[in-house]
Amino acid sequence: MTRIFYASTLFGAMSLVAAVDSGMFGERDERRILFTSNNAPAPEITQSFVDSTGEDPNAPDITGINVSNTDGGLITFHVAISNRPTLTSDMTVLLWLDTDANPATGDPQSLGAEYVIEVDPGVVSLFKWDGTTYQSAPAATTVTYGYDATGATVRVGIQDLGGTKLINFGADAISGITTDASGNADFTNAHDDLAPDANHGFYNYSVITKLTLKQTAFAYTPKPAKAGARETATLAATESDTSGPVANATVTCVATIKGVRLRATHSLAGGVASCFWKVPKTAKGKTLIGKITITLKGTTLAHGFTTKIH
């Protein structure tokens, strides 16, 4: 008998191999073939971090953490836990994130972490350090999680982490948590495993993304163009680096009438690029061909238009 496995991303292949090694697919008494491909619209860039094993037999055992991100900046953390196939009610998994890669800032008790992600059965939460304590992070729309026999998977976008591109991080898997008479978590008999081990600092990960520009609006006025009047074209866009209005970009304005280029001025404010041309009074009945282009870090977004001059 031959069993065929297929994975469409590097992260998927790593998770599948871990599942096979853990015995999820039964005894290895058959031929097994793994096919891999990469059909993800935004390919993942993956780095693996190994943790020591067997430190506390009563604690969840983190064996390593795989980290990847898409071109759009969605980061995936897979915390491999070898001895906890399910996330039980007495467990929690924490991810500490030092998003400015500076241990002198952030939470001094957690190596300078600015954020912590907490995974509990049925819920995942993002908290941000405010200088004194951790507060629930507002509008953390990208944070999701999953848990299977290989461990916990957490996803978070860089836009929910202040747009960071360099992260120092660590994980803590805890079990044996109970609830006291007041309804508070009781860690008296809890056992945990840190990755990296205590007194070994944090792991380091660089987020490598591909900048994209997305058009949100385009217009030109007057429509149609008028001889002797000013023609204006506007192009609004957002950038993936910040998930906000494009800024600090170069704006290029080109407009021609019968092959003759018109003189232009431009502006960029609030994510809207604007081009301005003075249409000659003698151009009535002719055609104006225009284009506005936004360029940011080698990435361009352009929109052209054609209008008959009245």
C-alpha positions as CSV (number, residue, x, y, z in Angstrom):
1,M,0.0,0.0,0.0
2,T,1.2,3.5,-0.8
3,R,0.0,6.6,1.0
4,I,0.5,10.0,-0.6
5,F,0.7,13.3,1.3
6,Y,0.6,16.7,-0.2
7,A,1.6,20.1,1.3
8,S,1.2,23.4,-0.6
9,T,3.5,25.5,1.7
10,L,6.8,25.0,3.5
11,F,5.0,25.5,6.8
12,G,2.4,22.9,5.9
13,A,5.1,20.4,5.0
14,M,6.9,20.9,8.3
15,S,3.6,20.5,10.2
16,L,2.8,17.3,8.2
17,V,6.2,15.8,8.8
18,A,5.8,16.5,12.6
19,A,2.4,14.8,12.5
20,V,3.8,11.7,10.7
21,D,6.7,11.5,13.2
22,S,4.3,11.7,16.1
23,G,2.4,8.7,14.9
24,M,-0.8,10.4,13.9
25,F,-1.1,8.3,10.8
26,G,-0.4,5.0,12.4
27,E,2.4,2.6,12.2
28,R,4.8,3.0,9.3
29,D,4.1,-0.3,7.6
30,E,3.4,1.3,4.2
31,R,5.2,3.3,1.5
32,R,4.8,7.0,2.0
33,I,5.3,9.8,-0.6
34,L,5.3,13.5,0.2
35,F,4.5,15.9,-2.7
36,T,5.2,19.6,-2.0
37,S,4.5,22.8,-3.9
38,N,4.1,26.5,-3.3
39,N,0.8,27.8,-4.6
40,A,0.3,30.4,-1.8
41,P,-0.5,33.8,-3.2
42,A,2.0,35.3,-0.7
43,P,4.8,32.7,-0.2
44,E,6.0,32.1,3.3
45,I,9.5,32.6,4.6
46,T,10.2,30.2,7.4
47,Q,12.8,30.0,10.2
48,S,13.0,27.2,12.8
49,F,14.2,27.6,16.4
50,V,15.1,24.6,18.5
51,D,14.4,24.3,22.2
52,S,15.8,21.8,24.7
53,T,13.5,18.9,25.7
54,G,12.5,17.0,28.8
55,E,13.2,19.7,31.3
56,D,10.1,19.0,33.5
57,P,8.2,15.8,32.9
58,N,5.1,17.3,34.3
59,A,5.1,20.3,32.0
60,P,4.1,20.8,28.4
61,D,7.4,20.2,26.4
62,I,8.2,22.8,23.8
63,T,10.5,21.2,21.3
64,G,10.9,24.2,18.9
65,I,9.1,27.1,17.3
66,N,8.7,27.6,13.6
67,V,8.1,31.2,12.4
68,S,7.0,32.3,9.0
69,N,5.5,35.4,7.4
70,T,3.7,36.2,4.2
71,D,4.6,39.1,1.8
72,G,1.8,41.0,3.4
73,G,3.3,40.7,6.9
74,L,1.1,38.1,8.5
75,I,3.4,36.2,10.9
76,T,2.8,32.6,11.9
77,F,4.2,31.1,15.1
78,H,4.0,27.3,15.4
79,V,4.9,26.3,19.0
80,A,5.7,22.6,18.8
81,I,4.6,20.8,21.9
82,S,5.4,17.1,22.0
83,N,3.4,15.8,24.9
84,R,0.1,17.8,24.9
85,P,-2.0,16.7,21.8
86,T,-4.9,18.9,23.0
87,L,-5.2,22.3,24.7
88,T,-6.8,21.3,28.0
89,S,-8.6,23.5,30.4
90,D,-5.6,23.7,32.8
91,M,-3.3,25.0,30.0
92,T,-2.2,28.3,28.5
93,V,0.4,29.2,25.9
94,L,2.1,32.6,26.0
95,L,4.1,34.4,23.3
96,W,6.3,37.3,24.5
97,L,7.1,39.8,21.7
98,D,9.8,42.4,21.9
99,T,8.8,44.3,18.8
100,D,11.5,47.0,18.9
101,A,14.2,44.4,19.5
102,N,15.4,46.5,22.5
103,P,15.4,44.7,25.9
104,A,15.8,48.1,27.6
105,T,12.2,49.1,26.7
106,G,8.9,47.4,27.3
107,D,8.2,45.0,30.2
108,P,11.4,44.7,32.3
109,Q,10.3,41.4,33.7
110,S,9.9,39.9,30.3
111,L,13.1,40.9,28.5
112,G,11.6,44.1,27.1
113,A,8.5,42.6,25.6
114,E,6.0,45.2,24.2
115,Y,3.3,42.6,23.5
116,V,2.1,39.2,24.8
117,I,-0.3,36.8,23.0
118,E,-2.2,34.5,25.3
119,V,-3.7,31.3,24.0
120,D,-6.4,29.7,26.2
121,P,-8.9,27.0,25.3
122,G,-11.3,28.6,22.9
123,V,-9.8,32.1,22.8
124,V,-6.6,34.1,21.9
125,S,-5.8,37.6,23.2
126,L,-3.3,40.2,22.4
127,F,-2.0,42.5,25.2
128,K,0.2,45.6,25.0
129,W,2.6,46.9,27.6
130,D,1.6,50.4,28.7
131,G,4.7,51.1,30.9
132,T,3.1,49.6,34.0
133,T,1.1,46.5,33.0
134,Y,-0.4,44.8,30.0
135,Q,-3.6,46.1,28.6
136,S,-5.9,44.5,25.9
137,A,-4.7,45.7,22.5
138,P,-7.4,47.5,20.6
139,A,-8.6,46.3,17.2
140,A,-6.3,43.3,17.0
141,T,-8.1,42.0,13.9
142,T,-5.3,39.8,12.6
143,V,-4.8,37.6,15.7
144,T,-6.0,34.0,15.3
145,Y,-4.9,30.6,16.7
146,G,-5.3,26.9,16.3
147,Y,-4.2,23.9,18.3
148,D,-3.6,20.3,17.1
149,A,-1.5,17.3,18.1
150,T,1.7,19.1,17.0
151,G,1.1,22.2,19.2
152,A,-0.2,25.7,19.0
153,T,-0.3,27.9,15.9
154,V,-0.7,31.7,16.3
155,R,-1.0,34.2,13.6
156,V,-0.7,38.0,13.9
157,G,-0.1,40.8,11.4
158,I,2.6,43.3,11.7
159,Q,0.0,46.1,11.6
160,D,-1.2,44.9,15.0
161,L,2.4,45.0,16.3
162,G,3.2,48.6,15.4
163,G,4.5,47.7,11.9
164,T,7.6,46.0,13.3
165,K,10.1,44.2,11.0
166,L,12.4,42.8,13.8
167,I,11.1,40.7,16.7
168,N,12.7,39.2,19.7
169,F,10.4,36.5,21.1
170,G,9.9,33.6,23.4
171,A,7.2,31.2,24.4
172,D,5.9,29.7,27.7
173,A,3.6,26.6,27.8
174,I,1.9,26.1,31.1
175,S,-0.2,23.3,32.6
176,G,-1.7,22.6,36.0
177,I,-3.5,25.9,36.3
178,T,-6.5,25.9,38.6
179,T,-9.1,28.5,39.7
180,D,-9.2,29.8,43.3
181,A,-12.3,30.6,45.3
182,S,-12.4,34.1,43.9
183,G,-12.3,32.9,40.3
184,N,-8.7,33.9,39.7
185,A,-6.1,31.7,38.1
186,D,-4.1,29.7,40.6
187,F,-0.5,28.7,39.5
188,T,0.5,27.0,42.8
189,N,0.8,23.6,41.2
190,A,1.5,24.7,37.7
191,H,4.4,23.5,35.6
192,D,5.8,25.2,32.5
193,D,8.4,25.1,29.8
194,L,10.1,28.2,28.5
195,A,11.5,28.5,25.0
196,P,14.3,29.5,24.9
197,D,15.3,28.2,28.3
198,A,15.5,30.6,31.2
199,N,18.5,32.9,31.2
200,H,19.0,32.4,27.4
201,G,17.3,35.6,26.2
202,F,14.9,35.6,23.3
203,Y,14.9,34.2,19.8
204,N,15.3,36.7,16.9
205,Y,13.2,36.9,13.8
206,S,13.3,39.4,10.9
207,V,10.0,40.0,9.0
208,I,10.7,40.1,5.3
209,T,7.8,41.6,3.3
210,K,7.1,42.7,-0.2
211,L,5.7,46.2,-0.4
212,T,2.4,46.5,-2.3
213,L,0.4,49.6,-3.2
214,K,-3.4,49.4,-3.5
215,Q,-5.5,51.9,-5.3
216,T,-8.5,53.1,-3.3
217,A,-9.8,55.8,-5.6
218,F,-9.1,57.6,-8.8
219,A,-10.7,60.7,-10.5
220,Y,-9.9,63.5,-12.9
221,T,-11.7,66.8,-13.2
222,P,-13.1,68.6,-15.1
223,K,-14.5,65.8,-17.1
224,P,-14.2,66.3,-20.0
225,A,-11.1,68.6,-19.9
226,K,-11.6,72.2,-20.9
227,A,-9.4,74.4,-23.0
228,G,-7.7,77.1,-20.9
229,A,-8.6,75.4,-17.6
230,R,-6.6,73.4,-15.1
231,E,-6.9,69.6,-15.3
232,T,-6.6,67.7,-12.0
233,A,-6.1,64.0,-11.6
234,T,-6.1,62.3,-8.1
235,L,-5.0,58.8,-7.1
236,A,-5.6,57.5,-3.6
237,A,-3.7,54.5,-2.3
238,T,-2.7,52.5,0.7
239,E,0.7,50.8,1.4
240,S,1.0,47.3,2.8
241,D,3.9,48.2,5.1
242,T,1.5,50.2,7.4
243,S,-1.9,49.2,6.1
244,G,-2.5,52.9,5.9
245,P,-2.5,55.8,3.4
246,V,0.6,55.9,1.2
247,A,3.2,58.4,2.5
248,N,6.7,59.6,1.6
249,A,6.2,58.5,-2.0
250,T,7.3,60.0,-5.3
251,V,4.5,61.3,-7.6
252,T,5.0,61.5,-11.4
253,C,2.6,63.3,-13.6
254,V,2.5,62.9,-17.4
255,A,0.0,64.5,-19.8
256,T,0.4,65.0,-23.5
257,I,-1.7,66.6,-26.3
258,K,-0.8,65.4,-29.8
259,G,2.6,64.2,-28.4
260,V,3.5,67.4,-26.7
261,R,4.0,67.1,-23.0
262,L,2.3,69.5,-20.6
263,R,4.0,71.1,-17.7
264,A,2.8,69.6,-14.4
265,T,2.8,70.2,-10.6
266,H,1.9,67.7,-8.0
267,S,1.2,67.0,-4.3
268,L,0.8,64.1,-1.9
269,A,-1.3,64.5,1.2
270,G,-3.4,62.0,3.3
271,G,-2.6,59.1,1.0
272,V,-3.9,61.0,-2.1
273,A,-1.6,62.0,-4.9
274,S,-2.7,64.9,-7.1
275,C,-1.4,66.1,-10.5
276,F,-2.2,69.5,-12.0
277,W,-1.9,70.6,-15.7
278,K,-2.8,73.8,-17.4
279,V,-4.7,73.0,-20.7
280,P,-3.8,75.4,-23.5
281,K,-6.6,77.6,-24.7
282,T,-5.8,76.4,-28.3
283,A,-6.3,72.8,-27.4
284,K,-10.1,72.7,-27.9
285,G,-11.2,69.6,-29.9
286,K,-7.9,67.8,-29.2
287,T,-7.3,64.8,-26.9
288,L,-5.4,64.9,-23.6
289,I,-3.7,61.6,-22.5
290,G,-2.7,61.6,-18.9
291,K,-1.1,59.3,-16.3
292,I,-0.4,59.7,-12.6
293,T,2.1,57.4,-10.9
294,I,3.0,56.7,-7.3
295,T,6.4,55.2,-6.6
296,L,7.5,53.9,-3.1
297,K,10.6,51.9,-2.4
298,G,10.7,50.6,-6.0
299,T,7.0,49.7,-6.1
300,T,4.8,51.6,-8.5
301,L,1.1,52.2,-8.9
302,A,-0.2,54.1,-12.0
303,H,-3.5,55.1,-13.5
304,G,-4.0,56.6,-16.9
305,F,-6.9,58.4,-18.5
306,T,-7.9,60.0,-21.8
307,T,-10.3,62.9,-22.2
308,K,-11.5,65.0,-25.2
309,I,-10.9,68.7,-24.6
310,H,-13.9,70.9,-24.9
